[in-house]
């Protein structure tokens, strides 16, 4: 029997969100006779919900990186880079697949220190090229991302719009290097027992059945642009 293809999958952190679901499903449902996956990532921030229950429910083993942080930290980022390099040399992956900004940067940098031929794939779950840093820092970040993209085997965009932005707007890489793969989610729990859930929610917030309810879900931070949601509601009154 031939050896399994080993995949090292790297996340920013194990908090509840799209990247965790995506990486967990990819890890769980790849053919286990052909692939073996090691999933690693940082701890969630104090204000974030841990994704442990997602990983445990799907029985996906994972390993937390002690020093990985969401925020930029020269010391912790360097320590995380060293830890990832050590993991790469011990695990000896055939493929390194990074998800989102921080793990994409550290994971792909770490792959450059591994002197064996491997495939490196990065998935963009959004980007940090606007709204996070100053213009000067954005220029540095774009330079780094373009360099890392040149060293990557494939870049994965989760939508046509994102692919267009990466190719045309930010000039991260050429069109031939990008593949568009929309995220897949199990949405069944949002479609079952909808009537009883609707009644329960309206009763909890004392809202009658004829009142229209509109909800936005996302972190309360400027980049999520909740103000636009409020402006739209005011405009439609």
C-alpha positions as CSV (number, residue, x, y, z in Angstrom):
1,X,0.0,0.0,0.0
2,X,1.4,3.4,-0.9
3,X,2.0,6.0,1.7
4,X,-0.7,8.5,2.6
5,X,-0.4,12.1,1.3
6,X,0.3,14.2,4.4
7,X,-1.3,17.6,4.7
8,X,-0.4,20.2,7.3
9,X,-3.3,22.6,7.6
10,X,-2.7,25.9,9.4
11,X,-5.3,28.2,10.9
12,X,-4.9,31.6,12.5
13,X,-6.8,30.5,15.6
14,X,-9.5,28.1,16.7
15,X,-12.4,30.5,17.1
16,X,-15.9,30.1,15.8
17,X,-16.0,31.3,12.2
18,X,-15.9,30.3,8.6
19,X,-12.2,29.3,8.4
20,X,-12.5,26.8,11.3
21,X,-15.5,25.2,9.7
22,X,-13.8,25.1,6.3
23,X,-10.6,23.6,7.6
24,X,-12.5,21.1,9.9
25,X,-14.7,19.8,7.1
26,X,-11.7,19.5,4.8
27,X,-9.8,17.5,7.4
28,X,-12.8,15.3,8.3
29,X,-14.1,14.4,4.9
30,X,-10.9,13.9,2.9
31,X,-10.5,10.2,2.0
32,X,-8.6,8.9,5.1
33,X,-7.2,6.0,3.0
34,X,-5.3,8.5,0.9
35,X,-4.8,11.5,3.1
36,X,-3.5,12.2,6.6
37,X,-4.0,15.7,8.1
38,X,-2.5,17.6,11.0
39,X,-4.5,20.7,11.9
40,X,-2.8,23.4,13.9
41,X,-3.7,26.9,14.9
42,X,-3.6,29.5,17.7
43,X,-5.9,30.0,20.7
44,X,-9.0,32.2,20.3
45,X,-9.0,35.7,21.7
46,X,-10.5,36.2,25.2
47,X,-13.6,37.8,23.7
48,X,-14.1,35.0,21.1
49,X,-15.9,31.7,21.4
50,X,-13.7,28.7,21.2
51,X,-14.2,26.3,18.3
52,X,-13.3,23.3,20.4
53,X,-16.8,21.9,20.2
54,X,-16.8,22.0,16.4
55,X,-13.5,20.0,16.3
56,X,-14.6,17.6,19.0
57,X,-18.1,17.0,17.6
58,X,-16.5,16.0,14.2
59,X,-13.7,14.1,16.0
60,X,-11.0,16.1,14.3
61,X,-7.7,16.1,16.2
62,X,-5.9,19.4,16.3
63,X,-2.9,21.0,18.0
64,X,-2.8,24.5,19.4
65,X,0.1,26.8,18.8
66,X,1.0,28.4,22.1
67,X,2.3,31.7,20.8
68,X,0.0,32.3,17.8
69,X,-1.9,35.6,18.2
70,X,-4.4,37.5,16.0
71,X,-2.6,40.8,16.5
72,X,0.8,41.6,15.1
73,X,3.5,40.8,17.7
74,X,7.2,40.6,16.6
75,X,8.1,38.3,19.5
76,X,5.1,36.0,19.4
77,X,5.1,35.9,15.6
78,X,8.7,34.9,15.6
79,X,8.1,32.2,18.2
80,X,5.1,30.9,16.2
81,X,7.2,30.8,13.0
82,X,9.9,28.8,14.7
83,X,7.3,26.4,16.2
84,X,5.7,25.9,12.7
85,X,9.1,25.2,11.2
86,X,9.8,22.6,13.8
87,X,6.4,21.0,13.2
88,X,7.0,20.9,9.4
89,X,10.3,19.1,9.9
90,X,8.8,16.6,12.3
91,X,5.6,16.0,10.4
92,X,7.2,16.0,6.9
93,X,4.0,17.1,5.0
94,X,3.5,16.7,1.2
95,X,1.1,19.7,1.2
96,X,0.9,22.8,3.4
97,X,-2.5,24.5,3.3
98,X,-2.8,27.8,5.1
99,X,-6.0,29.7,5.9
100,X,-6.4,33.5,6.3
101,X,-3.8,36.2,6.9
102,X,-1.6,35.4,9.9
103,X,-1.3,31.7,9.3
104,X,-0.8,32.3,5.6
105,X,2.1,34.6,6.3
106,X,3.8,32.5,8.9
107,X,2.9,29.1,7.4
108,X,4.2,30.1,3.9
109,X,7.3,31.7,5.4
110,X,8.0,28.5,7.4
111,X,7.7,26.4,4.2
112,X,10.6,28.3,2.7
113,X,12.9,26.9,5.4
114,X,11.9,23.3,4.5
115,X,14.3,22.1,1.9
116,X,12.1,19.4,0.4
117,X,9.8,19.8,-2.5
118,X,6.2,20.3,-1.3
119,X,3.0,22.0,-2.5
120,X,1.9,25.1,-0.7
121,X,-1.7,26.3,-0.9
122,X,-3.2,29.4,0.6
123,X,-6.9,30.2,1.0
124,X,-8.0,33.8,1.4
125,X,-11.0,34.1,3.7
126,X,-11.1,37.8,3.1
127,X,-8.1,40.1,3.2
128,X,-6.4,42.7,5.4
129,X,-5.3,45.1,2.6
130,X,-7.9,47.8,3.5
131,X,-9.2,49.1,6.8
132,X,-6.7,47.5,9.1
133,X,-3.4,49.3,8.7
134,X,-1.9,52.6,7.5
135,X,-1.1,53.1,3.8
136,X,2.6,52.5,4.3
137,X,2.0,49.2,6.2
138,X,-0.5,48.1,3.5
139,X,2.2,48.6,0.9
140,X,4.6,46.4,2.9
141,X,1.9,43.8,3.4
142,X,1.1,43.7,-0.3
143,X,4.8,43.3,-1.2
144,X,5.1,40.4,1.3
145,X,1.8,38.8,0.0
146,X,3.0,39.0,-3.6
147,X,6.3,37.4,-2.7
148,X,4.5,34.6,-0.8
149,X,2.1,34.1,-3.6
150,X,5.0,33.7,-6.0
151,X,6.2,30.8,-3.8
152,X,2.8,29.2,-3.5
153,X,1.6,26.4,-5.7
154,X,-2.0,27.6,-5.7
155,X,-4.0,30.5,-4.3
156,X,-7.7,29.7,-3.4
157,X,-10.3,32.5,-3.5
158,X,-13.8,31.8,-2.0
159,X,-15.7,33.9,-4.6
160,X,-15.4,35.4,-8.1
161,X,-15.3,38.9,-6.6
162,X,-12.4,38.0,-4.3
163,X,-10.6,36.4,-7.2
164,X,-11.0,39.6,-9.2
165,X,-9.7,41.7,-6.3
166,X,-6.6,39.5,-5.8
167,X,-5.8,39.6,-9.5
168,X,-6.8,43.0,-10.6
169,X,-7.1,45.3,-7.6
170,X,-4.2,44.1,-5.4
171,X,-2.2,42.3,-8.1
172,X,-1.3,39.5,-5.7
173,X,-0.7,36.9,-8.4
174,X,-1.6,36.0,-12.0
175,X,-4.9,34.6,-13.0
176,X,-3.5,31.1,-13.7
177,X,-2.5,30.6,-10.1
178,X,-5.9,31.2,-8.6
179,X,-8.7,28.7,-8.2
180,X,-12.2,29.7,-7.0
181,X,-13.6,27.3,-4.4
182,X,-16.7,28.6,-2.5
183,X,-16.9,27.7,1.1
184,X,-19.1,24.7,2.0
185,X,-21.2,24.8,5.1
186,X,-23.7,22.4,6.7
187,X,-26.7,24.7,6.9
188,X,-29.3,22.1,7.9
189,X,-29.6,23.3,11.5
190,X,-30.7,26.7,10.2
191,X,-33.6,25.1,8.1
192,X,-35.0,22.7,10.7
193,X,-37.8,23.7,13.1
194,X,-37.9,27.2,11.7
195,X,-41.5,27.9,12.9
196,X,-40.8,27.0,16.5
197,X,-37.5,28.9,16.5
198,X,-39.3,31.9,15.1
199,X,-42.0,31.8,17.8
200,X,-39.4,31.3,20.6
201,X,-37.3,34.3,19.4
202,X,-40.2,36.6,19.1
203,X,-41.6,35.6,22.5
204,X,-38.1,36.1,24.1
205,X,-37.9,39.7,22.7
206,X,-41.6,40.4,22.9
207,X,-42.1,41.0,19.2
208,X,-45.4,40.3,17.5
209,X,-45.7,38.0,14.5
210,X,-46.4,40.7,12.0
211,X,-43.3,42.8,12.8
212,X,-40.4,42.4,10.3
213,X,-37.1,41.5,12.0
214,X,-33.8,42.0,10.2
215,X,-30.5,40.8,11.7
216,X,-26.8,41.3,11.0
217,X,-24.2,38.9,12.4
218,X,-20.5,39.9,12.7
219,X,-17.9,41.2,15.0
220,X,-18.5,44.7,16.3
221,X,-15.5,46.2,14.7
222,X,-15.1,49.0,12.0
223,X,-14.0,46.6,9.2
224,X,-17.4,44.8,9.4
225,X,-19.1,48.1,8.6
226,X,-22.2,47.8,10.7
227,X,-22.8,51.5,10.2
228,X,-23.7,50.7,6.6
229,X,-26.3,48.3,7.8
230,X,-27.8,51.0,10.1
231,X,-27.7,53.6,7.2
232,X,-29.5,51.2,4.9
233,X,-32.2,50.6,7.5
234,X,-32.6,54.4,8.0
235,X,-32.8,54.9,4.3
236,X,-35.5,52.3,3.8
237,X,-37.8,53.7,6.6
